[in-house]
Amino acid sequence: MAAYVALLRGINVGGKNLIKMPELKACFEAGGFKGVVTYIQSGNVLFRSTGSDSAALARRIEEMLTSTFGYQANVVLRSRAQMRAVVESAPEGFGADPEAFRYDVIFLKEPLTARAALKSVPTRQGVDEVHAGRGVLYSSRLIIRAAQSHLSKVVSLPIYQSMTIRNWKTTTTLLRMMDESGRS
């Protein structure tokens, strides 16, 4: 069985699509997934599943969530190997100065590529930096000038429907949880 993390978009944000984590876990278990663990309220579900077609697996999860919770589910799925690559391929120094910068990983849903997404993500020179990775964008913004950041404008763009954002701490914690659980 392969290990995955499902990164759910748009749940428990601004009072919309409220889903309790025990109910989310139960939904995944009822769907036949094994070793289901949720992490924080923003919709991170670690689990094991057979099969290697991640696009089909993501569609199956979206259908399951839509049917169970009555909202149009949108999921970005990553395997343990993909999560490891995201963490290990971060730009040099990324995440190293959390007192000065906010670090986020923008996970992209296929077929959106980092190259295409990079062209659409608004930045402000001297405040925001965005780097392309494999299936992700690494973004950082200067905390002291956060109000001047242009990165928040991405949520109003059509491309935002094909991405979900996790901070660096959440990203590294999800990988650590996958590693500690012995998921492979």
Secondary structure per residue as TSV (DSSP state, phi and psi in degrees):
chain	resnum	aa	ss	phi	psi
A	1	M	-	360.0	139.2
A	2	A	E	-95.5	150.1
A	3	A	E	-97.0	139.9
A	4	Y	E	-138.4	161.7
A	5	V	E	-126.4	128.9
A	6	A	E	-97.6	121.4
A	7	L	E	-102.7	104.9
A	8	L	E	-82.7	138.1
A	9	R	S	-94.8	140.7
A	10	G	S	69.4	27.4
A	11	I	S	-108.5	148.0
A	12	N	S	54.4	37.1
A	13	V	B	-121.3	123.7
A	14	G	T	59.9	30.7
A	15	G	T	76.9	9.9
A	16	K	B	-107.2	149.6
A	17	N	S	49.6	53.8
A	18	L	-	-73.7	120.2
A	19	I	-	-133.7	125.5
A	20	K	-	-79.2	142.5
A	21	M	H	-62.1	-37.9
A	22	P	H	-61.3	-36.1
A	23	E	H	-70.3	-37.3
A	24	L	H	-64.7	-44.4
A	25	K	H	-60.9	-45.7
A	26	A	H	-61.0	-37.9
A	27	C	H	-61.8	-46.0
A	28	F	H	-64.7	-41.4
A	29	E	H	-64.4	-41.6
A	30	A	H	-64.1	-26.5
A	31	G	T	-79.9	0.9
A	32	G	T	93.5	7.2
A	33	F	-	-82.0	151.0
A	34	K	E	-111.5	157.2
A	35	G	E	57.3	37.4
A	36	V	E	-73.1	128.4
A	37	V	E	-139.1	134.4
A	38	T	E	-103.2	155.0
A	39	Y	E	-136.2	122.6
A	40	I	T	47.7	166.2
A	41	Q	T	-73.2	-8.9
A	42	S	T	-80.7	1.8
A	43	G	T	92.5	61.2
A	44	N	E	-118.3	118.3
A	45	V	E	-124.6	117.4
A	46	L	E	-94.6	139.8
A	47	F	E	-163.2	170.0
A	48	R	E	-117.6	147.0
A	49	S	E	-154.0	153.3
A	50	T	S	-84.5	164.8
A	51	G	-	91.9	155.0
A	52	S	S	-123.3	2.7
A	53	D	-	-87.8	92.8
A	54	S	H	-68.2	-30.2
A	55	A	H	-65.6	-43.1
A	56	A	H	-66.5	-39.1
A	57	L	H	-63.8	-42.8
A	58	A	H	-61.8	-42.9
A	59	R	H	-62.1	-42.3
A	60	R	H	-60.5	-44.0
A	61	I	H	-65.2	-42.6
A	62	E	H	-60.3	-44.3
A	63	E	H	-63.2	-41.9
A	64	M	H	-62.9	-45.1
A	65	L	H	-68.4	-41.7
A	66	T	H	-61.4	-44.7
A	67	S	H	-65.6	-42.4
A	68	T	H	-76.2	-42.7
A	69	F	H	-108.8	-4.8
A	70	G	S	69.4	32.9
A	71	Y	S	-133.3	160.8
A	72	Q	-	-79.6	94.2
A	73	A	-	-69.0	144.9
A	74	N	-	-140.4	119.8
A	75	V	E	-124.8	136.3
A	76	V	E	-106.9	124.5
A	77	L	E	-110.7	137.0
A	78	R	E	-136.1	138.8
A	79	S	E	-80.5	168.5
A	80	R	H	-59.5	-43.4
A	81	A	H	-62.3	-39.9
A	82	Q	H	-66.4	-40.5
A	83	M	H	-64.0	-41.1
A	84	R	H	-60.4	-43.5
A	85	A	H	-63.2	-38.3
A	86	V	H	-60.2	-47.0
A	87	V	H	-69.6	-47.0
A	88	E	H	-72.3	-21.8
A	89	S	T	-98.1	7.7
A	90	A	S	-59.8	149.3
A	91	P	-	-57.0	150.7
A	92	E	T	-54.8	130.4
A	93	G	T	83.4	-3.9
A	94	F	T	-63.4	126.5
A	95	G	T	88.4	-1.8
A	96	A	S	-80.3	-19.6
A	97	D	-	-131.3	68.7
A	98	P	T	-68.6	-12.4
A	99	E	T	-74.9	-27.8
A	100	A	T	-104.3	-28.8
A	101	F	E	-129.0	148.2
A	102	R	E	-97.8	126.7
A	103	Y	E	-111.3	127.7
A	104	D	E	-131.1	150.4
A	105	V	E	-112.0	123.8
A	106	I	E	-98.6	105.5
A	107	F	E	-82.4	130.2
A	108	L	E	-103.4	138.9
A	109	K	-	-93.8	128.1
A	110	E	T	-58.8	142.6
A	111	P	T	-91.2	6.2
A	112	L	-	-61.6	130.0
A	113	T	-	-104.0	159.6
A	114	A	H	-62.8	-39.2
A	115	R	H	-60.0	-45.7
A	116	A	H	-68.1	-42.5
A	117	A	H	-64.7	-38.3
A	118	L	H	-58.0	-34.1
A	119	K	H	-68.8	-23.7
A	120	S	H	-101.0	-16.1
A	121	V	S	-82.0	117.6
A	122	P	-	-75.7	137.7
A	123	T	-	-133.6	161.8
A	124	R	-	-121.5	123.9
A	125	Q	T	-57.7	135.5
A	126	G	T	84.7	-6.1
A	127	V	T	-122.4	-51.0
A	128	D	E	-109.7	144.9
A	129	E	E	-135.2	137.4
A	130	V	E	-134.1	132.1
A	131	H	E	-125.7	140.8
A	132	A	E	-82.5	139.4
A	133	G	-	-128.6	-170.0
A	134	R	S	-83.1	105.5
A	135	G	S	76.6	8.6
A	136	V	E	-146.5	162.6
A	137	L	E	-118.2	139.6
A	138	Y	E	-101.8	121.0
A	139	S	E	-121.5	144.3
A	140	S	E	-138.8	148.1
A	141	R	E	-141.5	144.6
A	142	L	E	-69.1	118.4
A	143	I	G	-60.2	-42.9
A	144	I	G	-64.3	-19.8
A	145	R	G	-119.0	24.0
A	146	A	G	-56.9	-34.5
A	147	A	G	-64.6	-19.5
A	148	Q	G	-94.9	-3.5
A	149	S	-	-64.5	144.3
A	150	H	S	-99.3	-7.6
A	151	L	G	-59.8	-33.2
A	152	S	G	-65.5	-17.1
A	153	K	G	-69.6	-16.3
A	154	V	G	-61.2	-29.5
A	155	V	G	-65.7	-18.1
A	156	S	G	-94.1	-0.7
A	157	L	S	-94.9	148.7
A	158	P	G	-57.0	-32.7
A	159	I	G	-62.1	-22.8
A	160	Y	G	-61.2	-25.6
A	161	Q	G	-66.2	-14.5
A	162	S	G	-108.9	24.8
A	163	M	E	-149.9	159.3
A	164	T	E	-142.7	145.6
A	165	I	E	-113.9	135.0
A	166	R	E	-130.8	141.0
A	167	N	E	-71.8	165.4
A	168	W	H	-61.5	-39.2
A	169	K	H	-63.0	-44.1
A	170	T	H	-62.9	-43.3
A	171	T	H	-59.1	-49.1
A	172	T	H	-69.9	-33.3
A	173	T	H	-66.2	-41.3
A	174	L	H	-60.5	-43.4
A	175	L	H	-64.1	-44.3
A	176	R	H	-59.9	-42.2
A	177	M	H	-61.9	-40.6
A	178	M	H	-63.7	-43.7
A	179	D	H	-65.2	-45.3
A	180	E	H	-67.3	-27.8
A	181	S	T	-81.6	-4.1
A	182	G	T	74.2	18.9
A	183	R	-	-72.7	141.9
A	184	S	-	-127.7	360.0
